[in-house]
Amino acid sequence: MGVAIQIKDVPEAVRDAIAARAAARGQSTQAFLRALLDREFRAERNRTLLESTIGRRHLTMSADEVVDEIRGGREGGE
């Protein structure tokens, strides 16, 4: 179950722009904002996960070997 969030003092022009974007996507303003908040949450979570992997790379292949592997995969998938 989700929680309710209330945002006060939003300028009318901002509210109108959000409502227009939601309508253009066939969404309610609430659905549009919920999706916007969810995307922001996922982006931050992904950024945190990526930052946590910095310094943990263990690539034992050379750049040429990586290219050969990619090319081989492409040719094998045809």
Residue, then its C-alpha position, 0 to 999 in steps of 0.5 A: m500500500g502506498v502513502a499519500i504525498q502532498i505538495k504545497d505552493v506549486p505555481e499554477a503554470v507548473r501544475d498546468a504544464i504537468a496536467a498537459r503532459a499527463a493528458a498528452r500521455g493519456q494519464s491522470t495527473q496523479a498517474f503521471l506524477r507517480a510514474l515520474l517519482d518512480r523513475e526518479f527513484r529507480a534512476e537514483r537506485n541505479r546510480t547508487l548500484l553503479e557507483s558501488t561497483i566502481g573498483r570491482r571490475h575484474l576483466t581478464m580479456s584484452a580490448d581486442e579479445v572483447v571485440d572478437e567476442i562481440r563480433g563472434g556473438r553477432e555472427g553466430g546469432e545470424 
